[in-house]
Amino acid sequence: MNQRENVADQHLKLATHAYILQELGSAIDDKIFDDPKTNQMEKIQKILDNSDYQLRMYGSAEELAQNLQIYRNFPESYRFFGNEFEPCDNTVTIYKSLKGTEYVCKNDLFVLLQQFAFENFLDAFPGSNIEDIRFKIVSALRITESKLSKKIEFVKHNPKVIDEIQKELKEFAKIAKIDLDQLESELASGNFANLLARLKMCNIRDNWEHSHELLSLIRIYQSLPRGKKGPEMAHFLLSSVIIKCFTTIFNQRPEMFKTFTENYKGPIAVRLFVDGDQKFMFKAEIVDAINRTTGNKVDFKDEGHKIETISMEKVQEKFGGRIKNIEFILTPILRAKHRVVPIREFDSDQFCILALDAFFEFFRRLIFGIKMFRKYRDPTCEFFPVFFDAFTKKTFLPDHKNVYFLRDKLIREIFLYVGPKYEFPHKDVRNSKKDGFTVQNLNNELAHLSLTESFPEIQNYAEIVYSEVDKNKKGDVLRTCDLFDAIEQCLLISVLENHPKVSEKFVTGQLPVVFCQELPWVANGLGN
């Protein structure tokens, strides 16, 4: 298997487990990811085929692949998925500011360097250990990237400079490209001149003592086992070239690859999140930017796991001319069908998502993962009010006026809290027919799952939900994955109707416009 494909498959494995409901993770056969004879689409198809029908809600292999690509493609995704020692797998995103200027996140510049380095160094000489070289490249880049400030920083996108970097890297690669047979012959005869000359070009120290370097090189050579002397010395040269290459690029362009200094006079960039017609930003991020551009000393820090935002309108109203030197980077909130794409916090290496998205993901897990609403069937059961009250006090805040984010750490803790304690009911969603399903079929399925016992009124919403699901179907007929969607939306309406503190305040108070756009049948079902 191509090493780059192997890396991508490891990312795919981690992203798939993060995307799929935790309770369904056992349906994923991890050995499929290690199959060298299949591409990623074929792997996903095999996963679905071998899942014992547990992953039907995710649609076809093509649909799941598209959603996984959306979900896993963001800056520092390797960090979020716990893949710290593997190469970056995301594509570089070019952002536009409100002024139309193109920007790139500093972390994504390391993705570009990784790409350029792989193109030039992985085949530096015949028989090279690609896995070892890949590790050297990634390690060298991660060491410098880890020194960046935890605060997100952007620089103007300059294709000319990127081209210059690529050309410089190609020149460094020429130093490392070596005829292994010739090198082995030279070293065996005691001729270290060629290797020493190349190493001198890679010297990163201030001085170079020829005799000292030659003696050190001879000692290294003599310590190596027979049969490995040539390749090991070639790898030693390559490591030196990689370090020299990156050190030179970093030092010549500190504004791109290092944290801005206190004397930095360029534009300060702030992410402006865009969700439908809503525009907002982290309050801590804009306060920090204003402090840096105006010399103010306003203190603001998010408390607990909640991250506050402020709308663009309020920023303009409150700060006026003090934001004229700030570049607002348009950053769309991206969503796959079943998961929202995580966002890096402002002054932390952790991630977060909108509270409303956390609610929908949490709710989906209750329905199809834990299957809680099929376990507790008595509509007078006191469990539901107590359960929802617990989460509206600390997590899904009904009286909170502004849009807010929740830290990923809290979301994981919530999922742990509601997970292992509950047993699964045996009944599951049945397959739709080859020619699709009708409103009556949907009603029958709601009854089959005993949801009519928990929510006697749930079938009242079947027609409006069916209509919207039918409009949005991707196939020629309504499929089983569409049936899952319809059941989810009927149940969502029922739960929200029975718990107005969640529906009337939290849900409609967070992102009402986007909420109505994304889930119109739910909005209509609630009469809002």
ChimeraX attribute file (.defattr): number of C-alpha atoms within 10 A of each C-alpha:
attribute: neighborCount
match mode: 1-to-1
recipient: residues
	/A:1	10
	/A:2	8
	/A:3	12
	/A:4	14
	/A:5	13
	/A:6	15
	/A:7	14
	/A:8	17
	/A:9	21
	/A:10	16
	/A:11	23
	/A:12	22
	/A:13	21
	/A:14	17
	/A:15	21
	/A:16	21
	/A:17	16
	/A:18	17
	/A:19	19
	/A:20	21
	/A:21	21
	/A:22	16
	/A:23	16
	/A:24	15
	/A:25	18
	/A:26	12
	/A:27	17
	/A:28	23
	/A:29	15
	/A:30	15
	/A:31	10
	/A:32	19
	/A:33	23
	/A:34	14
	/A:35	15
	/A:36	13
	/A:37	8
	/A:38	14
	/A:39	12
	/A:40	18
	/A:41	14
	/A:42	17
	/A:43	25
	/A:44	23
	/A:45	17
	/A:46	17
	/A:47	20
	/A:48	22
	/A:49	15
	/A:50	15
	/A:51	17
	/A:52	11
	/A:53	12
	/A:54	18
	/A:55	21
	/A:56	20
	/A:57	19
	/A:58	21
	/A:59	17
	/A:60	17
	/A:61	19
	/A:62	14
	/A:63	13
	/A:64	24
	/A:65	21
	/A:66	14
	/A:67	19
	/A:68	21
	/A:69	16
	/A:70	18
	/A:71	23
	/A:72	27
	/A:73	20
	/A:74	22
	/A:75	23
	/A:76	22
	/A:77	23
	/A:78	21
	/A:79	15
	/A:80	21
	/A:81	16
	/A:82	12
	/A:83	16
	/A:84	15
	/A:85	12
	/A:86	18
	/A:87	22
	/A:88	26
	/A:89	23
	/A:90	19
	/A:91	13
	/A:92	17
	/A:93	14
	/A:94	12
	/A:95	20
	/A:96	18
	/A:97	19
	/A:98	12
	/A:99	10
	/A:100	12
	/A:101	13
	/A:102	17
	/A:103	21
	/A:104	20
	/A:105	20
	/A:106	21
	/A:107	21
	/A:108	22
	/A:109	21
	/A:110	21
	/A:111	21
	/A:112	17
	/A:113	20
	/A:114	18
	/A:115	15
	/A:116	16
	/A:117	22
	/A:118	18
	/A:119	14
	/A:120	18
	/A:121	25
	/A:122	20
	/A:123	16
	/A:124	23
	/A:125	17
	/A:126	13
	/A:127	9
	/A:128	18
	/A:129	15
	/A:130	17
	/A:131	11
	/A:132	12
	/A:133	21
	/A:134	19
	/A:135	14
	/A:136	16
	/A:137	21
	/A:138	21
	/A:139	16
	/A:140	16
	/A:141	20
	/A:142	18
	/A:143	10
	/A:144	15
	/A:145	18
	/A:146	12
	/A:147	11
	/A:148	16
	/A:149	14
	/A:150	15
	/A:151	15
	/A:152	20
	/A:153	21
	/A:154	25
	/A:155	18
	/A:156	19
	/A:157	18
	/A:158	11
	/A:159	9
	/A:160	9
	/A:161	11
	/A:162	14
	/A:163	11
	/A:164	11
	/A:165	19
	/A:166	17
	/A:167	13
	/A:168	14
	/A:169	23
	/A:170	17
	/A:171	13
	/A:172	20
	/A:173	22
	/A:174	14
	/A:175	18
	/A:176	26
	/A:177	17
	/A:178	18
	/A:179	12
	/A:180	17
	/A:181	11
	/A:182	11
	/A:183	19
	/A:184	19
	/A:185	12
	/A:186	16
	/A:187	18
	/A:188	13
	/A:189	8
	/A:190	10
	/A:191	14
	/A:192	16
	/A:193	12
	/A:194	12
	/A:195	20
	/A:196	16
	/A:197	12
	/A:198	17
	/A:199	21
	/A:200	15
	/A:201	13
	/A:202	22
	/A:203	14
	/A:204	16
	/A:205	7
	/A:206	5
	/A:207	7
	/A:208	11
	/A:209	8
	/A:210	12
	/A:211	9
	/A:212	9
	/A:213	14
	/A:214	15
	/A:215	11
	/A:216	11
	/A:217	17
	/A:218	14
	/A:219	11
	/A:220	14
	/A:221	19
	/A:222	10
	/A:223	9
	/A:224	13
	/A:225	10
	/A:226	9
	/A:227	9
	/A:228	12
	/A:229	19
	/A:230	22
	/A:231	19
	/A:232	17
	/A:233	20
	/A:234	23
	/A:235	19
	/A:236	15
	/A:237	20
	/A:238	28
	/A:239	20
	/A:240	19
	/A:241	25
	/A:242	23
	/A:243	17
	/A:244	18
	/A:245	21
	/A:246	20
	/A:247	15
	/A:248	15
	/A:249	16
	/A:250	15
	/A:251	12
	/A:252	11
	/A:253	12
	/A:254	12
	/A:255	16
	/A:256	22
	/A:257	21
	/A:258	19
	/A:259	18
	/A:260	17
	/A:261	9
	/A:262	7
	/A:263	6
	/A:264	12
	/A:265	10
	/A:266	13
	/A:267	16
	/A:268	21
	/A:269	22
	/A:270	24
	/A:271	22
	/A:272	25
	/A:273	21
	/A:274	16
	/A:275	15
	/A:276	15
	/A:277	8
	/A:278	16
	/A:279	17
	/A:280	23
	/A:281	24
	/A:282	22
	/A:283	19
	/A:284	19
	/A:285	24
	/A:286	24
	/A:287	19
	/A:288	20
	/A:289	21
	/A:290	20
	/A:291	15
	/A:292	16
	/A:293	18
	/A:294	11
	/A:295	9
	/A:296	12
	/A:297	11
	/A:298	9
	/A:299	9
	/A:300	12
	/A:301	12
	/A:302	12
	/A:303	8
	/A:304	10
	/A:305	16
	/A:306	18
	/A:307	22
	/A:308	19
	/A:309	20
	/A:310	19
	/A:311	18
	/A:312	16
	/A:313	11
	/A:314	11
	/A:315	17
	/A:316	13
	/A:317	10
	/A:318	11
	/A:319	12
	/A:320	10
	/A:321	9
	/A:322	15
	/A:323	18
	/A:324	12
	/A:325	15
	/A:326	18
	/A:327	22
	/A:328	23
	/A:329	24
	/A:330	22
	/A:331	19
	/A:332	14
	/A:333	16
	/A:334	17
	/A:335	14
	/A:336	16
	/A:337	15
	/A:338	19
	/A:339	21
	/A:340	21
	/A:341	20
	/A:342	23
	/A:343	23
	/A:344	21
	/A:345	22
	/A:346	22
	/A:347	14
	/A:348	11
	/A:349	15
	/A:350	16
	/A:351	20
	/A:352	24
	/A:353	22
	/A:354	21
	/A:355	24
	/A:356	21
	/A:357	21
	/A:358	22
	/A:359	19
	/A:360	16
	/A:361	17
	/A:362	17
	/A:363	18
	/A:364	20
	/A:365	20
	/A:366	18
	/A:367	17
	/A:368	21
	/A:369	18
	/A:370	24
	/A:371	21
	/A:372	19
	/A:373	21
	/A:374	22
	/A:375	17
	/A:376	18
	/A:377	15
	/A:378	17
	/A:379	15
	/A:380	11
	/A:381	11
	/A:382	10
	/A:383	12
	/A:384	18
	/A:385	12
	/A:386	10
	/A:387	11
	/A:388	15
	/A:389	17
	/A:390	12
	/A:391	15
	/A:392	15
	/A:393	11
	/A:394	12
	/A:395	18
	/A:396	25
	/A:397	20
	/A:398	21
	/A:399	13
	/A:400	12
	/A:401	11
	/A:402	14
	/A:403	21
	/A:404	24
	/A:405	22
	/A:406	24
	/A:407	22
	/A:408	20
	/A:409	12
	/A:410	15
	/A:411	20
	/A:412	10
	/A:413	11
	/A:414	15
	/A:415	15
	/A:416	12
	/A:417	10
	/A:418	15
	/A:419	16
	/A:420	10
	/A:421	9
	/A:422	11
	/A:423	11
	/A:424	15
	/A:425	14
	/A:426	9
	/A:427	11
	/A:428	14
	/A:429	18
	/A:430	14
	/A:431	16
	/A:432	20
	/A:433	13
	/A:434	10
	/A:435	10
	/A:436	17
	/A:437	19
	/A:438	18
	/A:439	16
	/A:440	13
	/A:441	15
	/A:442	22
	/A:443	20
	/A:444	14
	/A:445	22
	/A:446	22
	/A:447	15
	/A:448	14
	/A:449	20
	/A:450	18
	/A:451	26
	/A:452	21
	/A:453	17
	/A:454	20
	/A:455	20
	/A:456	14
	/A:457	14
	/A:458	22
	/A:459	22
	/A:460	13
	/A:461	21
	/A:462	24
	/A:463	19
	/A:464	18
	/A:465	27
	/A:466	25
	/A:467	14
	/A:468	15
	/A:469	19
	/A:470	21
	/A:471	10
	/A:472	11
	/A:473	13
	/A:474	13
	/A:475	11
	/A:476	9
	/A:477	15
	/A:478	22
	/A:479	24
	/A:480	21
	/A:481	18
	/A:482	25
	/A:483	26
	/A:484	22
	/A:485	18
	/A:486	26
	/A:487	23
	/A:488	17
	/A:489	23
	/A:490	28
	/A:491	26
	/A:492	21
	/A:493	21
	/A:494	23
	/A:495	20
	/A:496	17
	/A:497	17
	/A:498	15
	/A:499	15
	/A:500	13
	/A:501	18
	/A:502	23
	/A:503	19
	/A:504	15
	/A:505	16
	/A:506	23
	/A:507	22
	/A:508	18
	/A:509	20
	/A:510	22
	/A:511	21
	/A:512	16
	/A:513	14
	/A:514	15
	/A:515	18
	/A:516	15
	/A:517	11
	/A:518	12
	/A:519	15
	/A:520	16
	/A:521	24
	/A:522	23
	/A:523	17
	/A:524	14
	/A:525	22
	/A:526	16
	/A:527	8
	/A:528	11
